Amino acid sequence: MATPLRSLAKLTPRTNSSLCFCSQFLQSNGLYTRPSTSFHFSLGTGSRSTIRVKASTLQQKDKKVSVEESLSAKTDLKKEGLPGLDPVTRPGFVETNVVKVEQSINIFLTETIIQVLDALYHDRHYARFYVLENVARVPYFAFISVLHLYESFGWWRKADYLKVHFAESWNEMHHLLIMEELGGNSFWLDRILAQTMAFVYYFMTVFMYMLSPRMAYHFSECVEKHAYSTYDKFIKSHGDELKNLPPAETAIKYYMNEDLYLFDEFQTERVPCSRKPKIENLYDVFINIRDDEAEHCKTMKACQTPGGLRSPHSVYYNSNSGADSDSSSKS
């Protein structure tokens, strides 16, 4: 049985600090002014706090969202000129051709995996999603492992990368838990296949990341792009059926949680608190999972440019500290 919406506020304690954080951030970025009615805070005892934001989101009911549109969406975060960002330079002739070779290899590997999944899971959707989510979270484990190794030797210390990749793995883990709750792991052969693929993929990604982080990030982008496309096709073909099914309990606890810090953290192209998921049925669950995959794609694309990744919360604190210093110097 799905948890009624009126009881969602009891899942986690209410935290007014998160509301203050959203309000301060949105005011500092010019997205909120007091005379405006763009934001509405409902603090009733029977329902959880909601924030309506004038920000573009991928989740739009009854509106088709293509992969290209979602991946080309403009960032809501102003990252230019912030401390800690490496300068971005145009690749030379040799590097451009190396990138083409890397991407060609990644596309070939991705298409091969897709063909295998199509043959094994033609009409077994939840089992396919279970295998896909087992594989999709592996790169973030590999990235974090290599980054910790580099940190141990003092070679490359990137705190924001560790934060964002952990948030991505946390998000993918909940996708996996949802598919397990829906019965995607009920057949023993599916479990063995998923775990074997994850084991091989982990060491392959570690080697690839040490050889070329750009190539590893692009391969992960290809996997996430396929995941987005898979969920999008499933939603369009089974939308009416999903709207009549109750949501997974795991999805309610994850997406409707008052503490969405890690949920905001992996969405590096969005303003924190600008996306508030809605969960009323299984259709909403898959809409949010699909939109998560699009956000992963954008983050992986940003990682391919040196210095292109920043924690959205780090951007917020840096911009706020800069504004405070400017105001104090003027006074």
C-alpha positions as a Markdown table, in Angstrom:
| # | Residue | x | y | z |
|---|---|---|---|---|
| 1 | Met | 0.0 | 0.0 | 0.0 |
| 2 | Ala | 1.3 | 3.5 | -0.9 |
| 3 | Thr | 1.7 | 6.0 | 1.9 |
| 4 | Pro | -1.0 | 8.6 | 1.8 |
| 5 | Leu | 0.2 | 12.1 | 0.9 |
| 6 | Arg | -1.2 | 13.5 | 4.1 |
| 7 | Ser | 1.2 | 11.3 | 6.1 |
| 8 | Leu | 4.3 | 12.2 | 4.1 |
| 9 | Ala | 5.3 | 14.9 | 6.5 |
| 10 | Lys | 5.8 | 12.2 | 9.2 |
| 11 | Leu | 8.5 | 10.4 | 7.2 |
| 12 | Thr | 11.2 | 12.8 | 8.3 |
| 13 | Pro | 11.3 | 15.7 | 10.7 |
| 14 | Arg | 10.5 | 19.1 | 9.4 |
| 15 | Thr | 13.5 | 21.3 | 9.0 |
| 16 | Asn | 13.0 | 25.0 | 8.7 |
| 17 | Ser | 16.7 | 25.5 | 7.9 |
| 18 | Ser | 16.2 | 24.0 | 4.5 |
| 19 | Leu | 13.5 | 26.5 | 3.7 |
| 20 | Cys | 15.8 | 29.3 | 4.8 |
| 21 | Phe | 18.5 | 28.0 | 2.6 |
| 22 | Cys | 16.3 | 27.9 | -0.4 |
| 23 | Ser | 14.9 | 31.4 | 0.3 |
| 24 | Gln | 18.4 | 32.9 | 0.8 |
| 25 | Phe | 19.7 | 31.2 | -2.4 |
| 26 | Leu | 16.8 | 32.3 | -4.6 |
| 27 | Gln | 16.9 | 35.9 | -3.3 |
| 28 | Ser | 20.7 | 36.1 | -3.9 |
| 29 | Asn | 20.3 | 34.9 | -7.5 |
| 30 | Gly | 17.4 | 37.3 | -8.3 |
| 31 | Leu | 14.8 | 34.5 | -8.6 |
| 32 | Tyr | 12.7 | 35.8 | -5.7 |
| 33 | Thr | 11.5 | 39.2 | -4.5 |
| 34 | Arg | 9.1 | 39.8 | -1.7 |
| 35 | Pro | 6.3 | 41.5 | -3.7 |
| 36 | Ser | 6.2 | 38.6 | -6.1 |
| 37 | Thr | 3.9 | 35.6 | -5.8 |
| 38 | Ser | 6.3 | 33.3 | -7.5 |
| 39 | Phe | 6.8 | 31.3 | -4.3 |
| 40 | His | 4.3 | 30.0 | -1.9 |
| 41 | Phe | 5.2 | 28.4 | 1.4 |
| 42 | Ser | 2.5 | 26.1 | 2.9 |
| 43 | Leu | 3.4 | 25.3 | 6.5 |
| 44 | Gly | 0.2 | 23.5 | 7.5 |
| 45 | Thr | 0.4 | 20.7 | 9.9 |
| 46 | Gly | -1.3 | 18.3 | 7.6 |
| 47 | Ser | 1.0 | 18.6 | 4.6 |
| 48 | Arg | 4.6 | 19.0 | 4.0 |
| 49 | Ser | 6.2 | 22.3 | 3.1 |
| 50 | Thr | 6.2 | 23.1 | -0.6 |
| 51 | Ile | 8.1 | 25.6 | -2.6 |
| 52 | Arg | 6.9 | 26.7 | -6.0 |
| 53 | Val | 9.8 | 28.1 | -8.0 |
| 54 | Lys | 10.0 | 30.0 | -11.3 |
| 55 | Ala | 12.6 | 27.7 | -12.7 |
| 56 | Ser | 12.5 | 25.4 | -15.7 |
| 57 | Thr | 12.2 | 21.8 | -14.8 |
| 58 | Leu | 12.3 | 18.6 | -16.8 |
| 59 | Gln | 9.2 | 17.3 | -15.1 |
| 60 | Gln | 6.3 | 18.8 | -17.1 |
| 61 | Lys | 3.0 | 17.0 | -17.1 |
| 62 | Asp | 1.6 | 16.1 | -20.5 |
| 63 | Lys | 4.5 | 17.6 | -22.3 |
| 64 | Lys | 7.0 | 15.6 | -24.4 |
| 65 | Val | 10.6 | 16.0 | -23.4 |
| 66 | Ser | 13.3 | 14.9 | -25.8 |
| 67 | Val | 16.8 | 13.8 | -24.9 |
| 68 | Glu | 18.3 | 16.6 | -26.9 |
| 69 | Glu | 16.1 | 19.3 | -25.3 |
| 70 | Ser | 16.9 | 18.1 | -21.8 |
| 71 | Leu | 20.6 | 17.9 | -22.4 |
| 72 | Ser | 20.9 | 21.3 | -24.1 |
| 73 | Ala | 19.0 | 23.1 | -21.4 |
| 74 | Lys | 20.8 | 26.2 | -20.1 |
| 75 | Thr | 22.3 | 26.2 | -16.6 |
| 76 | Asp | 20.6 | 28.1 | -13.9 |
| 77 | Leu | 23.8 | 28.5 | -12.0 |
| 78 | Lys | 26.2 | 31.3 | -12.8 |
| 79 | Lys | 29.6 | 29.7 | -12.4 |
| 80 | Glu | 31.8 | 32.2 | -14.3 |
| 81 | Gly | 34.4 | 34.0 | -12.3 |
| 82 | Leu | 34.1 | 31.8 | -9.2 |
| 83 | Pro | 37.3 | 30.8 | -7.4 |
| 84 | Gly | 38.6 | 27.3 | -7.9 |
| 85 | Leu | 37.5 | 26.9 | -11.5 |
| 86 | Asp | 40.3 | 25.9 | -13.9 |
| 87 | Pro | 40.5 | 28.0 | -17.1 |
| 88 | Val | 38.8 | 26.4 | -20.1 |
| 89 | Thr | 40.9 | 26.3 | -23.3 |
| 90 | Arg | 40.0 | 25.1 | -26.8 |
| 91 | Pro | 41.4 | 21.7 | -27.7 |
| 92 | Gly | 44.1 | 21.5 | -30.3 |
| 93 | Phe | 44.1 | 19.4 | -33.5 |
| 94 | Val | 45.6 | 16.3 | -31.9 |
| 95 | Glu | 43.4 | 16.5 | -28.8 |
| 96 | Thr | 40.3 | 16.9 | -31.0 |
| 97 | Asn | 41.1 | 13.7 | -32.9 |
| 98 | Val | 41.8 | 11.9 | -29.7 |
| 99 | Val | 38.4 | 12.9 | -28.4 |
| 100 | Lys | 36.8 | 11.6 | -31.5 |
| 101 | Val | 38.5 | 8.2 | -31.1 |
| 102 | Glu | 37.5 | 8.0 | -27.5 |
| 103 | Gln | 33.9 | 8.8 | -28.2 |
| 104 | Ser | 33.8 | 6.4 | -31.1 |
| 105 | Ile | 35.0 | 3.6 | -28.8 |
| 106 | Asn | 32.4 | 4.6 | -26.1 |
| 107 | Ile | 29.5 | 4.7 | -28.6 |
| 108 | Phe | 30.5 | 1.2 | -29.9 |
| 109 | Leu | 30.6 | -0.3 | -26.4 |
| 110 | Thr | 27.3 | 1.3 | -25.5 |
| 111 | Glu | 25.5 | 0.1 | -28.6 |
| 112 | Thr | 26.9 | -3.4 | -28.0 |
| 113 | Ile | 25.5 | -3.4 | -24.5 |
| 114 | Ile | 22.2 | -2.1 | -25.7 |
| 115 | Gln | 21.9 | -4.9 | -28.3 |
| 116 | Val | 22.5 | -7.5 | -25.5 |
| 117 | Leu | 19.9 | -5.9 | -23.3 |
| 118 | Asp | 17.4 | -5.7 | -26.1 |
| 119 | Ala | 17.8 | -9.4 | -26.9 |
| 120 | Leu | 17.5 | -10.5 | -23.2 |
| 121 | Tyr | 14.9 | -8.0 | -22.0 |
| 122 | His | 12.6 | -7.3 | -24.9 |
| 123 | Asp | 9.4 | -7.1 | -22.9 |
| 124 | Arg | 10.7 | -7.6 | -19.3 |
| 125 | His | 10.8 | -4.0 | -18.3 |
| 126 | Tyr | 11.4 | -4.1 | -14.6 |
| 127 | Ala | 14.1 | -6.7 | -14.9 |
| 128 | Arg | 15.8 | -4.6 | -17.6 |
| 129 | Phe | 15.6 | -1.5 | -15.3 |
| 130 | Tyr | 17.1 | -3.5 | -12.5 |
| 131 | Val | 20.1 | -4.5 | -14.6 |
| 132 | Leu | 20.4 | -1.0 | -16.0 |
| 133 | Glu | 20.5 | 0.6 | -12.5 |
| 134 | Asn | 23.0 | -1.9 | -11.2 |
| 135 | Val | 25.3 | -0.9 | -14.0 |
| 136 | Ala | 24.5 | 2.8 | -14.0 |
| 137 | Arg | 25.7 | 3.5 | -10.5 |
| 138 | Val | 29.1 | 1.7 | -10.9 |
| 139 | Pro | 31.0 | 4.5 | -12.6 |
| 140 | Tyr | 30.5 | 6.8 | -9.6 |
| 141 | Phe | 32.0 | 4.1 | -7.3 |
| 142 | Ala | 34.9 | 3.9 | -9.7 |
| 143 | Phe | 35.4 | 7.7 | -9.9 |
| 144 | Ile | 35.4 | 8.0 | -6.1 |
| 145 | Ser | 37.8 | 5.2 | -5.7 |
| 146 | Val | 40.4 | 6.7 | -8.1 |
| 147 | Leu | 39.9 | 10.2 | -6.6 |
| 148 | His | 40.5 | 8.8 | -3.1 |
| 149 | Leu | 43.7 | 7.1 | -4.4 |
| 150 | Tyr | 44.9 | 10.3 | -6.0 |
| 151 | Glu | 44.2 | 12.2 | -2.8 |
| 152 | Ser | 46.2 | 9.7 | -0.8 |
| 153 | Phe | 49.2 | 10.5 | -3.0 |
| 154 | Gly | 48.5 | 14.2 | -3.0 |
| 155 | Trp | 48.2 | 14.3 | -6.7 |
| 156 | Trp | 44.7 | 15.6 | -7.4 |
| 157 | Arg | 42.4 | 16.9 | -4.8 |
| 158 | Lys | 38.9 | 17.8 | -6.0 |
| 159 | Ala | 36.4 | 18.0 | -3.1 |
| 160 | Asp | 33.5 | 19.0 | -5.3 |
| 161 | Tyr | 34.0 | 16.0 | -7.6 |
| 162 | Leu | 33.8 | 13.7 | -4.6 |
| 163 | Lys | 30.7 | 15.4 | -3.3 |
| 164 | Val | 28.9 | 15.3 | -6.6 |
| 165 | His | 29.8 | 11.7 | -7.5 |
| 166 | Phe | 28.7 | 10.5 | -4.1 |
| 167 | Ala | 25.3 | 12.3 | -4.6 |
| 168 | Glu | 25.0 | 10.6 | -8.0 |
| 169 | Ser | 25.7 | 7.2 | -6.5 |
| 170 | Trp | 23.1 | 7.9 | -3.8 |
| 171 | Asn | 20.5 | 8.8 | -6.4 |
| 172 | Glu | 21.2 | 5.7 | -8.5 |
| 173 | Met | 21.1 | 3.5 | -5.4 |
| 174 | His | 17.5 | 4.6 | -4.8 |
| 175 | His | 16.6 | 3.9 | -8.4 |
| 176 | Leu | 17.9 | 0.4 | -7.8 |
| 177 | Leu | 15.9 | 0.0 | -4.6 |
| 178 | Ile | 12.8 | 1.1 | -6.4 |
| 179 | Met | 13.3 | -1.5 | -9.1 |
| 180 | Glu | 13.9 | -4.2 | -6.5 |
| 181 | Glu | 10.7 | -3.2 | -4.8 |
| 182 | Leu | 8.9 | -3.6 | -8.1 |
| 183 | Gly | 10.2 | -7.1 | -8.5 |
| 184 | Gly | 13.0 | -6.5 | -11.1 |
| 185 | Asn | 15.4 | -8.8 | -9.2 |
| 186 | Ser | 13.0 | -11.7 | -8.7 |
| 187 | Phe | 14.8 | -14.0 | -11.2 |
| 188 | Trp | 18.1 | -15.4 | -10.0 |
| 189 | Leu | 19.7 | -15.2 | -13.5 |
| 190 | Asp | 18.9 | -11.5 | -13.7 |
| 191 | Arg | 20.7 | -10.9 | -10.4 |
| 192 | Ile | 23.8 | -12.9 | -11.5 |
| 193 | Leu | 23.9 | -11.0 | -14.9 |
| 194 | Ala | 23.5 | -7.6 | -13.2 |
| 195 | Gln | 26.2 | -8.3 | -10.6 |
| 196 | Thr | 28.6 | -9.8 | -13.1 |
| 197 | Met | 28.2 | -6.8 | -15.4 |
| 198 | Ala | 28.7 | -4.4 | -12.5 |
| 199 | Phe | 31.9 | -6.2 | -11.4 |
| 200 | Val | 33.5 | -6.1 | -14.9 |
| 201 | Tyr | 32.3 | -2.5 | -15.5 |
| 202 | Tyr | 33.8 | -1.3 | -12.3 |
| 203 | Phe | 37.3 | -2.3 | -13.1 |
| 204 | Met | 37.0 | -1.2 | -16.7 |
| 205 | Thr | 35.9 | 2.2 | -15.5 |
| 206 | Val | 38.7 | 2.4 | -13.0 |
| 207 | Phe | 41.3 | 1.7 | -15.7 |
| 208 | Met | 39.5 | 4.1 | -18.2 |
| 209 | Tyr | 39.3 | 6.8 | -15.6 |
| 210 | Met | 43.0 | 6.6 | -14.8 |
| 211 | Leu | 43.9 | 6.5 | -18.5 |
| 212 | Ser | 41.5 | 9.3 | -19.5 |
| 213 | Pro | 38.9 | 10.9 | -17.1 |
| 214 | Arg | 37.3 | 12.6 | -20.1 |
| 215 | Met | 36.7 | 9.3 | -21.8 |
| 216 | Ala | 35.3 | 7.7 | -18.7 |
| 217 | Tyr | 32.9 | 10.6 | -18.2 |
| 218 | His | 31.8 | 10.4 | -21.8 |
| 219 | Phe | 31.1 | 6.7 | -21.5 |
| 220 | Ser | 29.0 | 7.3 | -18.4 |
| 221 | Glu | 27.2 | 10.0 | -20.3 |
| 222 | Cys | 26.4 | 7.5 | -23.0 |
| 223 | Val | 25.0 | 5.0 | -20.5 |
| 224 | Glu | 22.9 | 7.7 | -18.7 |
| 225 | Lys | 21.6 | 8.9 | -22.1 |
| 226 | His | 20.5 | 5.4 | -22.9 |
| 227 | Ala | 18.8 | 5.1 | -19.5 |
| 228 | Tyr | 16.9 | 8.4 | -20.2 |
| 229 | Ser | 15.8 | 7.1 | -23.5 |
| 230 | Thr | 14.7 | 3.7 | -22.1 |
| 231 | Tyr | 12.6 | 5.3 | -19.4 |
| 232 | Asp | 11.1 | 7.9 | -21.7 |
| 233 | Lys | 9.9 | 5.2 | -24.2 |
| 234 | Phe | 8.5 | 3.1 | -21.3 |
| 235 | Ile | 6.6 | 6.1 | -19.9 |
| 236 | Lys | 5.1 | 7.0 | -23.3 |
| 237 | Ser | 4.0 | 3.4 | -24.0 |
| 238 | His | 2.7 | 2.5 | -20.5 |
| 239 | Gly | 1.7 | 5.9 | -19.1 |
| 240 | Asp | -2.0 | 5.2 | -18.7 |
| 241 | Glu | -1.3 | 2.0 | -16.8 |
| 242 | Leu | 1.3 | 3.6 | -14.6 |
| 243 | Lys | -1.1 | 6.4 | -13.5 |
| 244 | Asn | -3.4 | 3.8 | -12.0 |
| 245 | Leu | -0.7 | 2.1 | -9.9 |
| 246 | Pro | 0.4 | 3.2 | -6.4 |
| 247 | Pro | 3.9 | 4.6 | -6.1 |
| 248 | Ala | 6.8 | 2.6 | -4.6 |
| 249 | Glu | 7.4 | 3.2 | -0.9 |
| 250 | Thr | 11.1 | 3.8 | -1.6 |
| 251 | Ala | 10.3 | 6.5 | -4.1 |
| 252 | Ile | 8.0 | 8.3 | -1.6 |
| 253 | Lys | 10.7 | 8.2 | 1.1 |
| 254 | Tyr | 13.4 | 9.5 | -1.2 |
| 255 | Tyr | 11.7 | 12.1 | -3.4 |
| 256 | Met | 9.3 | 13.5 | -0.7 |
| 257 | Asn | 12.0 | 13.7 | 2.0 |
| 258 | Glu | 12.3 | 17.1 | 3.6 |
| 259 | Asp | 16.1 | 16.8 | 3.4 |
| 260 | Leu | 16.9 | 17.0 | -0.3 |
| 261 | Tyr | 20.5 | 18.2 | 0.0 |
| 262 | Leu | 22.0 | 15.1 | -1.8 |
| 263 | Phe | 19.2 | 15.2 | -4.3 |
| 264 | Asp | 20.1 | 18.8 | -5.3 |
| 265 | Glu | 23.8 | 18.1 | -5.1 |
| 266 | Phe | 24.0 | 15.8 | -8.2 |
| 267 | Gln | 22.0 | 18.3 | -10.3 |
| 268 | Thr | 24.9 | 20.6 | -11.1 |
| 269 | Glu | 23.1 | 22.5 | -13.8 |
| 270 | Arg | 20.2 | 23.5 | -11.5 |
| 271 | Val | 19.7 | 25.9 | -8.7 |
| 272 | Pro | 19.4 | 24.1 | -5.4 |
| 273 | Cys | 15.8 | 23.7 | -4.3 |
| 274 | Ser | 14.4 | 24.5 | -7.8 |
| 275 | Arg | 13.1 | 21.0 | -8.4 |
| 276 | Lys | 10.5 | 19.6 | -6.1 |
| 277 | Pro | 9.4 | 16.1 | -7.1 |
| 278 | Lys | 5.7 | 15.1 | -7.0 |
| 279 | Ile | 4.9 | 11.5 | -6.2 |
| 280 | Glu | 1.2 | 10.5 | -6.4 |
| 281 | Asn | 1.4 | 7.3 | -8.5 |
| 282 | Leu | 3.9 | 5.0 | -10.3 |
| 283 | Tyr | 3.8 | 7.3 | -13.3 |
| 284 | Asp | 5.3 | 10.1 | -11.2 |
| 285 | Val | 8.0 | 7.8 | -10.0 |
| 286 | Phe | 9.2 | 6.9 | -13.5 |
| 287 | Ile | 8.9 | 10.6 | -14.6 |
| 288 | Asn | 11.3 | 11.5 | -11.8 |
| 289 | Ile | 13.7 | 8.7 | -12.5 |
| 290 | Arg | 13.8 | 9.6 | -16.1 |
| 291 | Asp | 14.5 | 13.3 | -15.3 |
| 292 | Asp | 17.2 | 12.2 | -12.9 |
| 293 | Glu | 19.0 | 10.4 | -15.7 |
| 294 | Ala | 18.9 | 13.6 | -17.8 |
| 295 | Glu | 20.5 | 15.5 | -14.9 |
| 296 | His | 23.2 | 12.8 | -14.7 |
| 297 | Cys | 23.9 | 13.3 | -18.4 |
| 298 | Lys | 24.4 | 17.0 | -18.0 |
| 299 | Thr | 26.7 | 16.5 | -15.0 |
| 300 | Met | 28.8 | 13.9 | -16.9 |
| 301 | Lys | 29.0 | 16.3 | -19.9 |
| 302 | Ala | 30.3 | 19.1 | -17.6 |
| 303 | Cys | 32.9 | 16.7 | -16.1 |
| 304 | Gln | 34.5 | 16.3 | -19.6 |
| 305 | Thr | 35.7 | 19.9 | -19.5 |
| 306 | Pro | 38.6 | 20.4 | -17.0 |
| 307 | Gly | 37.2 | 22.7 | -14.3 |
| 308 | Gly | 33.7 | 22.3 | -15.6 |
| 309 | Leu | 32.2 | 20.8 | -12.5 |
| 310 | Arg | 31.3 | 22.6 | -9.3 |
| 311 | Ser | 29.0 | 21.5 | -6.5 |
| 312 | Pro | 25.8 | 23.6 | -6.8 |
| 313 | His | 25.9 | 24.3 | -3.0 |
| 314 | Ser | 29.5 | 25.4 | -3.3 |
| 315 | Val | 28.6 | 27.8 | -6.0 |
| 316 | Tyr | 25.9 | 29.2 | -3.6 |
| 317 | Tyr | 28.2 | 29.7 | -0.7 |
| 318 | Asn | 30.9 | 31.3 | -2.8 |
| 319 | Ser | 28.5 | 33.7 | -4.4 |
| 320 | Asn | 27.0 | 34.6 | -1.0 |
| 321 | Ser | 30.5 | 35.1 | 0.5 |
| 322 | Gly | 31.5 | 37.3 | -2.4 |
| 323 | Ala | 28.3 | 39.4 | -2.1 |
| 324 | Asp | 28.9 | 39.8 | 1.7 |
| 325 | Ser | 32.5 | 40.9 | 1.2 |
| 326 | Asp | 31.5 | 43.5 | -1.5 |
| 327 | Ser | 28.8 | 44.9 | 0.8 |
| 328 | Ser | 31.2 | 45.2 | 3.7 |
| 329 | Ser | 33.9 | 46.8 | 1.6 |
| 330 | Lys | 31.4 | 49.4 | 0.3 |
| 331 | Ser | 30.3 | 50.2 | 3.8 |
